[in-house]
């Protein structure tokens, strides 16, 4: 099973003095994140896998896949602790075998 993430629908974000400030309305909480966290947060406006986030991060910053993946996992874990992300588990469908067809001559 693969997990997909997106930001919680009950959040607002604003840029304040170079930091992204995430406000969660129903909990009345405020979370500050740096530039990289803000970029990841903006990507989470759509449902994304860790792999997709890593590739986007690599497009903007000089980093290895492993480093980006580790940083994203840590960041998503923190967002999850603050209830700022929604997580969907996607069950990958197995491809159905093609029906048997015989050639009639």
C-alpha positions in Angstrom: 0.0 0.0 0.0 1.2 3.4 -0.9 0.4 6.5 1.2 -0.7 9.8 -0.3 -0.7 13.1 1.6 -2.5 16.4 1.3 -2.8 19.3 3.6 -5.8 19.3 6.0 -8.7 21.3 4.5 -9.1 23.4 7.7 -5.8 25.3 7.3 -4.7 28.6 6.0 -1.2 29.7 5.2 0.6 33.0 4.9 4.1 34.2 4.3 5.4 36.3 7.2 9.0 37.6 7.4 10.3 34.8 5.1 8.6 32.0 7.1 5.4 30.2 6.2 2.8 30.4 9.0 0.2 27.6 8.9 -3.0 28.3 10.8 -5.3 25.5 11.7 -8.7 27.0 12.3 -10.5 24.3 14.3 -7.6 23.8 16.7 -6.7 27.5 16.8 -3.0 26.6 16.4 -0.2 28.2 14.5 2.8 26.3 13.0 5.8 28.1 11.4 7.9 26.4 8.7 11.0 27.4 6.7 11.2 27.9 3.0 11.6 24.2 2.2 8.7 23.3 4.4 6.7 26.0 2.8 7.4 24.6 -0.6 6.4 21.1 0.5 3.3 22.6 2.1 2.3 24.3 -1.2 2.8 21.0 -3.1 0.4 19.4 -0.6 -2.5 21.4 -2.0 -2.9 18.4 -4.2 -2.7 14.8 -3.0 0.9 13.5 -3.5 3.1 10.5 -2.6 6.5 10.9 -0.9 8.1 10.0 -4.2 6.3 12.8 -6.0 7.4 15.3 -3.3 11.0 14.1 -3.5 11.1 14.7 -7.2 9.7 18.2 -6.9 12.2 19.0 -4.1 15.1 17.7 -6.3 13.9 20.0 -9.1 14.4 23.1 -6.8 17.3 22.1 -4.6 20.6 20.3 -5.1 20.0 17.2 -3.0 20.2 13.5 -3.3 17.0 11.4 -3.5 17.8 9.8 -0.1 18.4 13.1 1.7 15.2 14.6 0.3 13.2 11.5 1.1 14.4 11.4 4.7 13.7 15.1 5.1 10.2 14.8 3.7 9.4 11.8 5.9 10.4 13.7 8.9 8.5 16.8 7.9 5.3 14.8 7.1 5.6 13.0 10.4 5.7 16.4 12.2 2.7 17.6 10.1 0.8 14.5 11.1 1.6 15.0 14.8 0.0 18.5 14.5 -2.9 17.1 12.5 -2.1 19.3 9.5 -2.1 16.6 6.8 -4.6 14.0 5.7 -3.3 10.6 4.8 -4.8 8.3 2.3 -3.7 4.8 1.8 -3.9 3.8 -1.8 -4.3 0.1 -2.6 -2.6 -0.5 -5.9 -4.8 -2.5 -8.2 -3.3 -5.6 -9.7 -3.6 -5.7 -13.4 -6.2 -8.2 -14.5 -5.0 -10.9 -16.8 -6.1 -10.6 -20.4 -9.0 -12.8 -21.3 -8.0 -15.9 -23.2 -8.7 -15.6 -26.9 -8.2 -18.3 -29.4 -7.6 -17.6 -33.0 -10.0 -19.3 -35.3 -8.8 -20.1 -38.7 
